[in-house]
Amino acid sequence: MAEELENKPVENNAQTEVTPEDVQNNKVFAILAYFGILVLVPILAAKESKFARFHANQGLVLFIAEVAWVIIYYVLLTLFGMIAGGLALMWIFIGSLVWIGFAVFAIIGIIYAAQGNTKPLPLFGKFKILK
């Protein structure tokens, strides 16, 4: 088993060096990072894992963006509803597209984590919150 892990290539970005053992032992934590509030699981349970920590950071950035979007969305929906119903309907459509976008980013992150990659997410990957 150890030989298999040593021979398996791990794609890393230059900033996050992880070992195959780290990837194998913490893959579930890394995947959980992309399920909204479940990002807290790898943050609290896999503090020593560089792999889980990398994906927890990515998931946390995505989660913060989603929370910010919810606030902006409902404030503007309320305002548009007061101004004109047509604007509110258009905003609901735009909001649906944004939620689909968030889901796509989460799926990309889950795929990266499942493959053992530490490749940053598009748009969100450049932000680092966790050390």
N, C-alpha and C positions, 0 to 999 in steps of 0.2 A: 504494500500500500504506500509506504513512504517513497519507494522508487517511482511509482506512478505520479505522485505529487511533485517530485523533483523534476521529472521530465515534461510535465505539462507546462506549456508556455502561459505566462500571465501577461496580458497586455496592460501596461501601466502608462499613465501620463508621467511626465518628467518629475512632477512634484510629489507624487504619492508612490512610494516603493512598498509593495506588499509581497509577502511570501505566499507560495501556493498553499501552505498549511493554514495561514490566516484566512485566505479566500475560502478554503474548504470548510473551516470551522465556523465561519461567520457569514456565510452566504444568506442564510435565512434572515439574519438581522439586517443585512444590507437590503434585501428585498422589502422587508417591512417598512423601511424608511420612506417608501413612496406611497404609503397608504395613510395620508393625512396625519391625524394625531398619533398614529402608531409610530411616528418618527421618534417618539420619546423612548420606545423600547430599545433601539440600538444605542441611543444617546446614554441611557442609564445602565443597560445591561452589557454593552460591549465597549466599554471605555478604553480598553487597552488595544483594541483591534484597529489598525490603520485602515483596513478595508471597510469595515462597518462604519467607522468614523467618517470616511470619505463620503460614503453613500448617505449617512445620516445628515451630513452637511448639505448635500444636494437636495435631499428630501425636505430638510428644514427650510431651505431657501424657497423651494416650490410651495411648501405649506404656508409660509408667510405671505408669498405672493397671492395665494388663493384667498387667505383671510383678508388681505388688503382689497382684493377684487370684490369680495362679498360686500364689504363696507361701501366702496365706491358704487357698486352696482345698485344697491338698495337705496342709497341717497339719491342717485340720479334717476332711478325708476320712480321714486316718490315725486321728485321735482317734475319729471316729464309727465307723470300722470296728472299732476295739477295743471300743467300747461295745456296739454292736448293728449288725448287717448292714442292718436296715431303715433306720436313720438314714443310713448310708452311701449306700444307693440313693436316698434322698430328696435327699441332698446332691449326688449326681451329676446328678439332674434339675435342681436349682436352678443348679448350675454350668453346665449346658448352656444354660439361659435367659440367664445372664449373658454367656456367650460370644456368643450371638446378639445381645445388646444391644451388645456391643463391635463386632461386625461392622456393625450398623446405624449406629453412630456413625462408623465408618470410611467407610462408603458415603456418608453425609451429607457428610463432609469432602471426599471425592473429587468429589462432585457440585458442591460449592461451589467447589473449586479449578478444576474443568473449566469452570465458568461464569465464572470470573474474579472471584468474590466474595471479600471478606474478612470474611465473616459468621462470628462465633464459633459453635463447636459448642454444642449444648445441654449443660448440666451441666459440661462440661469447658472451655468457652470462656473462662470468667472467670479462669483460672489463666495466669499468664505466667511462663515460665522463661527463655526467650531474650530478649535485649535487641535 
